[in-house]
Amino acid sequence: MNNRPEQLVPHFDRLPEPEQIVQMATWLAQAGLQSLELVNEAAGLRLRLCVGQADSGTAPAAPSGAVASSAAGAQAVTVTTAYFGRLCLAHPSRDVPLAPVGTKVAQGEVVALLALESLLLPVVAPVAGTVTEVIGQSGALVGYGAAVMRIRPD
């Protein structure tokens, strides 16, 4: 029987601080795990962390959740969020959108931001191409895997 007073799994009665989320993601990657989900139904909280397993010497993988979909006969790639937060289609200190419809973007280019308190997390283009549709609303609270925009690959 365990008589230790400390608790191995902390109470999940509020969302962790951004630094704690980064630490959990680091531990997941170090352990070779791809995801972790914490749920507290009584408090109405759900946190899902997903990390990519990149090989050294290769380009970073596209964010999880980037999916191809058919749009008017052409293949389009839906850009999705890899985290949760408030969607910013422009940098908070500028009025210019990062990637409006018609913009040509490179693979890995920042096309939107997620604001989590004072932390800004990038949402990157999984492919090079042209932005054909902006789905997300600026300022909306979005969860993991939310569709932000569609890109027609070059």
N, C-alpha and C positions, 0 to 999 in steps of 0.2 A: 504494500500500500504506500502511496506517495503522501508523505507528510510535509512536503515543501509548501510554504505559504504562497509563493508566487504562482501566478497563473501562466501556463504555457501559451494559451491562446487568449489574447486580450478581448475584452468586451467590445463588440462592434455596435455601439449605440450612437455613434456619429461617424461621419466620414473621416478617414485619416488625413493628416496634413500632407501637402505635396511632397515634402522631403521623405515622409514615410512611404508614400506610394512609389517613389523612385527607388527606395531601398528594397521594397518588396519585389519590384520588377528586376532589380539586380540579382537578388537571391534566386528568383525563378530562373533567370538566364544561367546563372552559375550552376544550378542544380540540373540544367538540361530540360526544364519543364517549359511548356508553352503557355499555360494559362492557370489562373487562380480566380475563384469566385467566392466572395464573402457575402452572406445574406443574413439579414436580420429582419424577418417578416414583421415582427411586432413593432419595430421602429420604422418600417417601410424603407429600409436601406438595402441596396444591392451594389456591389463593386466588383467589376470584372476586369482583371489585368491580363493582357495578352502580350507576349514578347516574341519577337522573331528570333530564330536561331540562325544567325549569319555565319557563313564560313569565312575564314580569314582570306583576304585577297580577292574577294568577290564584291560586287556592288551590293548595297543594302537591298533587302527584299522590299517589295511593295508593301504598303501598310495592309495589315490584315483587314479583310472586308472589301477590298477593291474588287468589284465584280463586273464582268462584261454583260451587257444587255443589248438587245436589238432595238435600234431606234431608227425608224423610217428606212429600213433595209441596210443601214450601215452599222457596223459594230461600234458601239460606244462603251466606254469604261466609266463606271460610276465611282466617283471619289467618295470614300466614306471616312468617318472619324475613327481613330484608333484609341481615343480617350473620351472623356465626358467633359462638358464645360459649356460656356456661352460662346456661340459661334460668332466670329468676327470675320466678315468678308473684306474688311479693310483694317490696316493697322490702327489701333486706338488713337495714335497721335497724328494720323493722316486721314483725309477724306477720300483718297483715291482707292477704289477697289483693287485688291491684289490680282484678281483674275476674272474680269467681266466677260460676258458672252463675246465670242469672236477673238479672244486673246490666244495667241500661240504660247504654249508652255512647254518647258523641258521636263523630262522625267526627273523627279526629285525636287522640282521647284515648289516653293511654298505658294499655295493657292488660297489658303484661308488660315485662320488661327483659332485656337480654342483658349478662352480665358478662364482660368481657374484661380479665383481671387486675384493676386497680382502676377501670377505665372501665366505666360503666353506659350502655348504649345503649337508647333507647326502642323498643318494638314498639307501633305505634299501630293503632287501629281504622280500617280503610279506609272504613267506612260507619257511620252511626248505626243503633243497633238494640239487640237484647237478646242477651246471650251465651247460647247454647244448649248448648254443649259445650266443655269444656277438654280438648284433645288432648295437649298437651305435659306433660312431667313436670318439676316444679321441680327444679333442680340438674342436669338432663341436659345433656350437651354436644350442641349442635345446630349444624347447618350452614346455609348460605344456602338459603332457600326451605323451611325446616322448618315444618310445620303446627303452630300453637300452640293455636288455638281456632276455633270457628265462631260467627258472629253472624247472627241473623235480622234483616234490615233492617226499619226502621219503615216 
